[in-house]
Amino acid sequence: MTTSVNVPLNSRGKLASSLPAEQLAEITELFASRRTGYSLDAPFYTDPSIFKIDMEAIFGQHWIFAASTAELPEPGDYVTVDYGPYSLIVLRNDDGGVNVLHNVCRHRGARVLTESAGSTGNLVCGYHSWTYSPSGDLIHASAPGETKFDKSCFGLKRAHGREVAGLIFVCIANEPPTDFDETSKIFEPYLAPHDLAKTKIAYQQNIIEEGNWKLVMENNRECYHCDGHPELACSLFPTWGLTEGLIPAHLEDVWNRNKEAQSSLEERCRRYGLPYEVVEELDTRIAGIRISRESLDGEGESFSPDGRRLSKKLLGDLRDFRLGRCSMHLQPNSWFHFLGDHVITFGVFPINEHQTLVRTTWLVADDAEEGVDYDLDKLTYTWKQTNLQDKEFVELCQKGAGSPAYQPGPYMKSEYQVEAFINWYVQRVQEHLA
């Protein structure tokens, strides 16, 4: 489901950088001289000018994960999505689709909707009561003495929105990247059996991490640090990302147990007709993706201390709880875990060069009852703890990047997905700067 109406941000369909030519040339050279296989130079994490380019080249040009279908179940339901200098309204319309509107009143620029989520009919700016329809058309503006005021010229600016397999994406570019269609075809069969349209929000957590958005994404793309996640390691095999020949001696038993569990999982997937193969195109397409279905430790059902289910209600038309996790990573700002009993979505929304909002949302079957079918504290415990631990790791790296002693270090073999993310990022920005 797609809306594809947009007001160009300039005649080229891109945001025009206001950086001085000399500074832009220096930044262009910094991208060109990036050393493959090593972390980025400090300015990539600390320089507000590079953050500005990130907002133009990445968040201003690409499809961004915004919310799940469960967050907008009924017509009039909305969420506001803020990143960098932008604020967007994502609203469910009467036809069942989504409208995406810039949250900037066309009168004096005030924020039209100030809550993070809610339900509305028409959109009324609280400053001078300019009133817009759900599609963004200006339908009322009190203008005493104005005889030539044409309301049709002052609708809210629109952006692109699309809904795929229960996930909602937005793009503010004049012409969004078209290969998202192909990426959607990759992940839709993996997600469809979970039927996100028949889920509801159990809990949503917003954390502001004192770190650059790229550090947040880098941290997520490796398990080299997973010894720092004791709660997660109860169910997520800490050998994730490793291959034969890279297994340390203390993890050999875990590796063997993981292989056995994966073999059993794949047999069940074949029995139920569920895709499980790894598709990994993180830096070989514009809408980079990695998706697979992978085993969990213990009972193999969910993120719990013993791997047992955390909700009694199966999602969608799934017939078995013991389906591990379908894990998906999408460039540039999201990752997901789809389990038999619940779904967890993660959205990364940059605030500035040193702060990032990480939004985590737990979804359960829409007929699951809290206190009867699931215990909210148990449902959210593992990833609440993991998110706080990751927050500390990211903030340690941000502090280090701000030190004169900082020097890019090499990625280990198990961190190849971090390298893929950075490679994707550098390619996209260079294309924009060119």
Phi and psi in degrees as a GROMACS rama.xvg file:
@    title "Ramachandran Plot"
@    xaxis  label "Phi"
@    yaxis  label "Psi"
@TYPE xy
-139.939  141.539  THR-2
-114.813  139.95  THR-3
-137.992  43.5269  SER-4
-107.185  136.92  VAL-5
-151.87  149.469  ASN-6
-101.621  121.085  VAL-7
-57.881  140.667  PRO-8
-81.9583  -24.1918  LEU-9
-160.288  179.202  ASN-10
-67.2906  -18.4841  SER-11
-92.7809  -3.73615  ARG-12
78.1967  12.1319  GLY-13
-131.811  159.782  LYS-14
-76.8779  127.697  LEU-15
-79.9143  121.435  ALA-16
-69.1565  135.926  SER-17
-98.7321  10.5907  SER-18
-69.074  144.633  LEU-19
-58.4953  147.215  PRO-20
-57.1743  -40.362  ALA-21
-65.1064  -42.4255  GLU-22
-67.0674  -40.0995  GLN-23
-63.3288  -37.4867  LEU-24
-65.4257  -39.1755  ALA-25
-64.9011  -41.7031  GLU-26
-67.7088  -39.7432  ILE-27
-59.406  -40.8704  THR-28
-67.7211  -36.1903  GLU-29
-61.4967  -41.7929  LEU-30
-66.6038  -41.2122  PHE-31
-65.6226  -29.9019  ALA-32
-94.4155  7.50805  SER-33
-57.7345  131.719  ARG-34
-87.6221  117.903  ARG-35
-60.0896  137.42  THR-36
85.11  3.01341  GLY-37
-124.823  155.273  TYR-38
-64.0575  164.515  SER-39
-74.9012  158.586  LEU-40
-64.319  156.339  ASP-41
-53.921  -40.8534  ALA-42
-58.9933  -25.4569  PRO-43
-62.5638  -24.0155  PHE-44
-105.783  -13.6005  TYR-45
-125.453  -18.1102  THR-46
-87.2782  120.163  ASP-47
-62.2333  -25.7432  PRO-48
-69.5675  -39.064  SER-49
-69.9434  -35.7769  ILE-50
-60.0836  -40.3336  PHE-51
-60.6636  -41.9164  LYS-52
-66.3664  -39.5249  ILE-53
-56.3776  -42.3824  ASP-54
-67.3393  -32.8493  MET-55
-77.2694  -51.3871  GLU-56
-81.8738  -31.2271  ALA-57
-104.712  -65.6526  ILE-58
-76.899  -12.4866  PHE-59
-96.1224  -6.74407  GLY-60
-124.664  -18.2235  GLN-61
-114.427  164.372  HIS-62
-71.6665  129.151  TRP-63
-116.836  131.72  ILE-64
-67.218  129.791  PHE-65
-114.451  -42.3653  ALA-66
-168.9  176.782  ALA-67
-107.108  160.982  SER-68
-55.4739  -34.8955  THR-69
-63.148  -20.5023  ALA-70
-80.9565  -13.9244  GLU-71
-132.608  63.7575  LEU-72
-72.3905  -28.2764  PRO-73
-125.91  154.48  GLU-74
-54.0061  135.461  PRO-75
94.6348  -17.4032  GLY-76
-69.7781  142.339  ASP-77
-144.849  159.735  TYR-78
-130.656  151.274  VAL-79
-105.306  137.138  THR-80
-121.81  118.493  VAL-81
-114.473  133.171  ASP-82
-153.686  136.122  TYR-83
52.6062  -131.373  GLY-84
-85.2486  0.723542  PRO-85
-99.373  148.564  TYR-86
-136.979  126.001  SER-87
-119.707  145.552  LEU-88
-101.498  124.501  ILE-89
-112.893  114.689  VAL-90
-128.842  135.001  LEU-91
-77.5928  124.164  ARG-92
-93.648  175.222  ASN-93
-66.9342  -21.1949  ASP-94
-86.2436  -1.60362  ASP-95
93.7212  -6.55383  GLY-96
-88.279  -170.249  GLY-97
-122.141  137.246  VAL-98
-103.169  137.678  ASN-99
-120.27  121.083  VAL-100
-129.818  141.148  LEU-101
-68.2131  131.306  HIS-102
-84.9672  56.0325  ASN-103
-136.673  112.643  VAL-104
-61.9837  139.621  CYS-105
-79.7798  2.1409  ARG-106
-88.7045  -70.3759  HIS-107
-124.735  10.1115  ARG-108
87.2501  7.97443  GLY-109
-65.6456  152.601  ALA-110
-63.6814  131.09  ARG-111
-79.7561  -52.0598  VAL-112
-108.722  129.419  LEU-113
-106.923  -11.9205  THR-114
-87.4639  155.302  GLU-115
-75.1987  -22.1688  SER-116
-161.845  157.852  ALA-117
169.55  -160.973  GLY-118
-137.432  140.834  SER-119
-149.365  159.695  THR-120
-95.5211  -97.5396  GLY-121
-78.911  160.471  ASN-122
-101.395  118.696  LEU-123
-114.923  121.21  VAL-124
-72.1378  131.503  CYS-125
-74.7108  -7.86952  GLY-126
-82.5641  -62.0911  TYR-127
-125.051  16.8262  HIS-128
65.549  24.1568  SER-129
-61.4275  134.98  TRP-130
-121.679  130.967  THR-131
-119.81  148.649  TYR-132
-74.2506  166.547  SER-133
-58.7166  -21.0448  PRO-134
-88.7807  -1.60068  SER-135
98.9049  -2.70556  GLY-136
-70.9321  138.184  ASP-137
-75.922  119.419  LEU-138
-113.483  -13.4167  ILE-139
-154.108  130.676  HIS-140
-150.079  111.757  ALA-141
-68.4995  117.77  SER-142
-135.127  75.051  ALA-143
-56.2366  128.746  PRO-144
81.8245  -7.1113  GLY-145
-87.0289  116.423  GLU-146
-102.139  -16.3532  THR-147
-118.405  23.3697  LYS-148
-79.4975  117.884  PHE-149
-104.042  102.604  ASP-150
-61.866  -26.3088  LYS-151
-66.2338  -15.1301  SER-152
-91.0206  -0.996928  CYS-153
-130.199  38.0753  PHE-154
-74.1415  160.51  GLY-155
-62.4216  142.796  LEU-156
-68.4339  140.477  LYS-157
-108.37  154.795  ARG-158
-130.381  175.571  ALA-159
-86.2022  145.043  HIS-160
-142.946  145.938  GLY-161
-150.025  152.367  ARG-162
-124.036  121.7  GLU-163
-132.09  121.894  VAL-164
52.1797  34.9709  ALA-165
88.3323  7.64168  GLY-166
-117.358  141.106  LEU-167
-111.575  129.788  ILE-168
-122.654  149.578  PHE-169
-128.976  155.842  VAL-170
-150.592  129.278  CYS-171
-97.3742  -1.24643  ILE-172
-67.6325  154.12  ALA-173
-62.9772  -43.6168  ASN-174
-127.334  98.6799  GLU-175
-64.4293  154.886  PRO-176
-56.7159  133.679  PRO-177
-85.1466  -15.5309  THR-178
-76.0871  -1.50055  ASP-179
-62.2801  -27.3696  PHE-180
-59.3369  -44.5312  ASP-181
-69.4259  -39.3246  GLU-182
-62.6829  -39.4721  THR-183
-60.6936  -39.2341  SER-184
-65.5293  -26.5736  LYS-185
-70.9767  -50.0692  ILE-186
-88.8788  -19.9143  PHE-187
-58.0664  -43.6423  GLU-188
-63.7523  -29.7829  PRO-189
-70.1464  -37.3236  TYR-190
-88.4354  -30.0246  LEU-191
-52.1043  -42.6827  ALA-192
-62.0259  -21.1741  PRO-193
-82.1482  -17.2543  HIS-194
48.2815  69.8097  ASP-195
-63.2925  -19.1475  LEU-196
-65.9904  -18.1746  ALA-197
-111.441  38.5347  LYS-198
-121.192  168.544  THR-199
-139.118  163.047  LYS-200
-77.4561  124.326  ILE-201
-89.6928  -37.0665  ALA-202
-165.8  147.835  TYR-203
-133.806  133.399  GLN-204
-121.539  130.189  GLN-205
-112.969  123.65  ASN-206
-123.037  132.245  ILE-207
-97.6908  116.358  ILE-208
-96.8078  134.842  GLU-209
-82.5654  68.7803  GLU-210
-160.446  156.031  GLY-211
-65.4341  146.661  ASN-212
-58.8961  -31.3907  TRP-213
-68.5965  -34.7125  LYS-214
-65.0458  -36.3431  LEU-215
-61.8768  -46.1815  VAL-216
-68.5879  -41.0337  MET-217
-59.7  -45.0753  GLU-218
-58.8064  -36.5385  ASN-219
-72.6519  -22.5012  ASN-220
-92.1024  15.403  ARG-221
-148.874  155.601  GLU-222
-116.144  16.2175  CYS-223
-59.0993  -28.5169  TYR-224
-98.054  8.94266  HIS-225
-67.7732  -12.0745  CYS-226
-60.5183  -20.2805  ASP-227
-85.382  6.79152  GLY-228
-123.993  70.9956  HIS-229
-61.7993  -35.7068  PRO-230
-68.0874  -41.718  GLU-231
-69.0551  -35.8309  LEU-232
-66.1464  -10.9489  ALA-233
-67.1506  -30.9976  CYS-234
-121.221  -33.5315  SER-235
-87.5961  120.968  LEU-236
-61.6793  123.602  PHE-237
-71.4212  1.26074  PRO-238
-89.5172  6.16795  THR-239
-56.672  131.54  TRP-240
92.3372  -10.583  GLY-241
-94.109  158.207  LEU-242
-132.701  170.628  THR-243
-51.1055  134.7  GLU-244
95.4789  -13.7422  GLY-245
-112.096  4.98715  LEU-246
-83.2772  117.789  ILE-247
-67.8363  155.677  PRO-248
-56.7917  -38.1589  ALA-249
-73.4007  -8.04698  HIS-250
-113.611  9.68255  LEU-251
-64.0058  -41.3992  GLU-252
-64.6173  -40.478  ASP-253
-63.6647  -41.4111  VAL-254
-61.0041  -44.3701  TRP-255
-66.0026  -39.4621  ASN-256
-65.7684  -36.9177  ARG-257
-63.445  -44.6028  ASN-258
-61.6373  -41.7443  LYS-259
-64.8461  -43.4736  GLU-260
-65.6992  -38.5965  ALA-261
-66.6205  -39.7831  GLN-262
-62.0323  -43.0435  SER-263
-65.8461  -39.9124  SER-264
-62.5999  -45.1537  LEU-265
-63.6573  -34.1394  GLU-266
-64.816  -41.6828  GLU-267
-66.6144  -38.6897  ARG-268
-62.4243  -41.834  CYS-269
-63.8329  -37.8604  ARG-270
-63.7287  -39.1748  ARG-271
-94.9143  -1.35357  TYR-272
72.1238  31.982  GLY-273
-98.527  131.766  LEU-274
-68.6305  143.001  PRO-275
-139.398  -10.8998  TYR-276
-62.062  150.189  GLU-277
-76.3488  125.252  VAL-278
-115.102  118.943  VAL-279
-132.051  101.589  GLU-280
-134.532  58.4275  GLU-281
-71.8375  -33.3294  LEU-282
-130.356  17.8894  ASP-283
-110.99  4.06128  THR-284
-145.792  160.371  ARG-285
-65.8351  -45.8406  ILE-286
-92.376  77.7129  ALA-287
-62.3083  143.439  GLY-288
-147.415  148.194  ILE-289
-136.37  130.058  ARG-290
-145.587  145.215  ILE-291
-167.387  166.683  SER-292
-113.471  123.647  ARG-293
-128.349  149.696  GLU-294
-71.898  155.215  SER-295
-113.701  157.73  LEU-296
-77.8081  172.179  ASP-297
66.5102  -130.47  GLY-298
-71.9846  -13.6689  GLU-299
73.9724  21.7724  GLY-300
-105.435  -35.153  GLU-301
-163.366  177.86  SER-302
-86.3994  74.0391  PHE-303
-130.563  168.406  SER-304
-57.2714  -31.5751  PRO-305
-113.11  8.09873  ASP-306
77.8339  8.24477  GLY-307
-82.9952  159.347  ARG-308
-55.1385  148.518  ARG-309
-108.773  -10.4588  LEU-310
-133.661  144.355  SER-311
-80.3712  -10.1642  LYS-312
-99.8381  121.595  LYS-313
-69.9097  148.917  LEU-314
-86.2032  149.342  LEU-315
51.3866  -134.686  GLY-316
-105.826  24.0942  ASP-317
-64.9094  148.038  LEU-318
-117.531  5.88072  ARG-319
-152.193  135.356  ASP-320
-77.1759  -26.5864  PHE-321
-86.2391  69.8592  ARG-322
-122.204  18.9896  LEU-323
58.3028  -138.769  GLY-324
-134.266  134.522  ARG-325
-89.1565  114.917  CYS-326
-108.136  129.61  SER-327
-132.059  138.526  MET-328
-124.38  128.977  HIS-329
-123.252  133.323  LEU-330
-76.6988  139.779  GLN-331
-107.899  -0.571106  PRO-332
-139.648  24.3463  ASN-333
-154.249  155.642  SER-334
-149.221  161.912  TRP-335
-148.427  153.11  PHE-336
-129.909  121.528  HIS-337
-112.146  112.824  PHE-338
-113.028  175.569  LEU-339
-67.09  -30.861  GLY-340
-106.798  -18.4545  ASP-341
-163.04  171.358  HIS-342
-127.717  144.069  VAL-343
-125.478  125.426  ILE-344
-110.567  144.858  THR-345
-128.202  121.975  PHE-346
-119.064  136.511  GLY-347
-112.466  121.298  VAL-348
-127.433  104.544  PHE-349
-61.3346  140.82  PRO-350
-102.921  -51.4763  ILE-351
-154.034  -168.393  ASN-352
-67.349  -15.4569  GLU-353
-128.875  11.7872  HIS-354
-138.185  141.383  GLN-355
-142.1  134.596  THR-356
-89.1934  126.419  LEU-357
-111.91  117.565  VAL-358
-108.28  120.927  ARG-359
-114.431  131.021  THR-360
-128.775  126.978  THR-361
-98.9584  127.044  TRP-362
-116.65  137.919  LEU-363
-126.841  169.06  VAL-364
-55.351  142.477  ALA-365
-66.7422  -15.1679  ASP-366
-102.211  8.575  ASP-367
-76.9564  136.467  ALA-368
-111.645  123.662  GLU-369
-61.2449  136.112  GLU-370
86.8813  -15.4108  GLY-371
-113.876  -53.2618  VAL-372
-96.9899  -22.0651  ASP-373
-153.939  151.392  TYR-374
-102.224  118.333  ASP-375
-60.6044  -40.9805  LEU-376
-63.4405  -41.6695  ASP-377
-70.2008  -38.3401  LYS-378
-59.2202  -40.2293  LEU-379
-99.7214  -7.37361  THR-380
-58.9648  -51.5395  TYR-381
-59.0385  -48.4909  THR-382
-80.9441  -23.6144  TRP-383
-61.9393  -45.5777  LYS-384
-66.776  -42.7206  GLN-385
-63.453  -41.1146  THR-386
-62.5438  -40.6953  ASN-387
-66.7121  -37.8599  LEU-388
-66.6711  -42.9033  GLN-389
-64.3866  -36.3452  ASP-390
-56.5234  -44.956  LYS-391
-64.2758  -41.8365  GLU-392
-62.8505  -45.3468  PHE-393
-62.3721  -42.0303  VAL-394
-68.9404  -32.0573  GLU-395
-62.1191  -42.0857  LEU-396
-68.0924  -38.028  CYS-397
-63.766  -41.9346  GLN-398
-62.1713  -41.0727  LYS-399
-64.9163  -39.9229  GLY-400
-64.4828  -23.5965  ALA-401
-85.0545  -0.736738  GLY-402
-89.3136  141.03  SER-403
-60.0439  -18.9669  PRO-404
-84.26  -7.32695  ALA-405
-64.7537  136.957  TYR-406
-144.428  133.833  GLN-407
-54.1089  135.296  PRO-408
-112.045  164.937  GLY-409
-78.6707  143.001  PRO-410
-77.7286  140.077  TYR-411
-77.5604  165.548  MET-412
-58.5474  -34.879  LYS-413
-72.5465  -9.05904  SER-414
-101.029  27.1984  GLU-415
-63.7281  -27.8073  TYR-416
-73.4586  -26.949  GLN-417
-65.6186  -45.7004  VAL-418
-59.5257  -40.0762  GLU-419
-64.3866  -41.2029  ALA-420
-62.1933  -47.5472  PHE-421
-64.5937  -39.875  ILE-422
-61.2564  -44.025  ASN-423
-59.0167  -46.3944  TRP-424
-60.4176  -47.4976  TYR-425
-63.2884  -43.1726  VAL-426
-58.6991  -46.6612  GLN-427
-65.2053  -42.3236  ARG-428
-68.5749  -40.5235  VAL-429
-62.0273  -38.7275  GLN-430
-61.551  -39.5452  GLU-431
-68.2589  -44.8518  HIS-432
-66.9567  -28.7135  LEU-433
